[in-house]
Amino acid sequence: MKGKILPVGFLLAIVAVFAAGCTTNSSEDALITVLNPAISSPMVERAPLAPRAGSLEGKTIYLVDMQWGGPDAGYSVFEEMRKWFSANMPSVQVVLRRTRNGWMGDDPELRKEIVEKGAAGAVIGIGG
């Protein structure tokens, strides 16, 4: 039934377009409004990227799961990343954490911990 409705609706749309084009308005009466889809407000000023940490050898990085999709949705991705570091860069200490307040909340204690431990970097996001 759906297969027959779509072509009939398409034919009706074509007939409506042709009917609208066959009206006898003069060219002075036939005006159209064109909308500009461009952004009218200025773009925000971009901040430069943080400088690269260089080599991660002997440094600490944090992998922070924001728990988007639930506490078990993407945690395994971060566990796999930790395993990769363990196998390929064993001198890098990897700390795996979850945010306390989920993906929409803030976790000032975790941010403080990352700074106090002098981490070389943090991967904060979602997995899966």
C-alpha positions in Angstrom: 0.0 0.0 0.0 2.8 2.4 0.9 4.5 1.8 -2.5 1.4 3.0 -4.3 0.8 6.1 -2.1 4.2 7.6 -2.8 4.0 7.7 -6.6 0.5 9.1 -6.4 1.6 11.8 -4.0 4.6 12.6 -6.3 2.3 12.9 -9.3 0.0 15.2 -7.4 3.0 17.4 -6.5 4.0 17.6 -10.2 0.5 18.5 -11.2 0.4 21.3 -8.6 3.7 22.7 -9.8 2.5 22.8 -13.4 -0.8 24.3 -12.4 0.9 27.1 -10.5 3.1 27.8 -13.4 0.2 28.1 -15.8 -1.5 31.0 -14.1 -2.0 34.2 -16.1 -0.4 36.7 -13.7 1.6 39.5 -15.2 5.4 39.5 -14.5 4.9 42.5 -12.2 2.6 40.5 -9.9 4.7 37.3 -9.8 7.1 38.0 -7.0 8.9 35.5 -4.9 10.7 35.8 -1.6 14.2 34.3 -1.3 15.6 33.6 2.1 19.4 33.6 2.7 20.5 30.6 4.7 23.8 32.1 5.6 24.6 32.8 9.3 23.9 36.5 10.0 25.7 36.6 13.4 29.5 36.6 13.4 31.4 33.5 14.2 32.9 33.2 17.7 36.6 33.8 18.0 38.5 30.6 17.9 40.9 29.6 20.6 44.2 28.1 19.6 44.9 24.4 20.3 47.0 23.5 23.3 50.6 22.8 22.5 51.6 19.2 22.0 52.9 17.3 25.0 55.8 15.9 23.0 56.6 12.3 23.9 54.3 10.6 26.4 57.2 8.4 27.7 57.2 8.4 31.5 54.1 10.6 31.7 50.6 10.2 33.0 47.5 10.6 31.0 43.9 10.3 32.1 41.1 8.6 30.1 37.8 10.1 31.3 34.5 8.4 30.4 31.6 10.8 30.5 29.1 8.0 30.7 27.0 9.1 27.8 24.6 6.3 27.1 25.0 4.9 30.6 27.8 3.7 32.8 28.6 0.7 30.7 27.9 2.1 27.2 31.4 3.1 26.2 33.7 2.2 29.2 35.1 -0.8 27.3 36.5 1.5 24.7 38.6 3.3 27.3 39.6 -0.1 28.8 40.9 -1.1 25.4 42.8 2.1 25.1 44.4 1.4 28.5 45.4 -2.1 27.3 46.9 -0.7 24.1 49.1 1.7 26.2 50.1 -1.1 28.5 51.2 -3.2 25.5 52.7 -0.5 23.3 53.9 2.2 25.7 54.4 0.6 29.1 56.2 3.7 30.5 53.0 5.7 30.2 50.8 5.6 33.3 47.2 5.6 32.2 44.5 6.5 34.8 41.0 5.5 33.8 38.1 7.4 35.5 34.4 8.1 35.1 32.8 11.4 35.7 30.7 11.4 38.9 27.8 13.4 37.4 27.4 11.8 34.0 27.8 13.4 30.6 25.8 16.6 31.5 27.4 17.3 34.9 30.6 18.8 36.0 33.2 17.0 38.1 35.5 19.6 39.7 37.1 17.0 42.0 38.3 15.0 39.0 39.6 18.1 37.3 41.5 19.0 40.5 42.9 15.5 40.6 44.2 15.7 37.0 45.9 19.0 37.7 47.4 18.0 41.0 48.8 14.7 39.6 50.5 16.8 36.9 49.0 14.8 34.0 50.5 15.4 30.6 47.0 15.1 29.1 43.5 13.8 29.3 41.2 12.2 26.8 37.7 13.2 27.8 34.7 11.9 26.0 32.5 9.1 25.1 33.3 5.7 23.7 31.3 3.2 21.7 
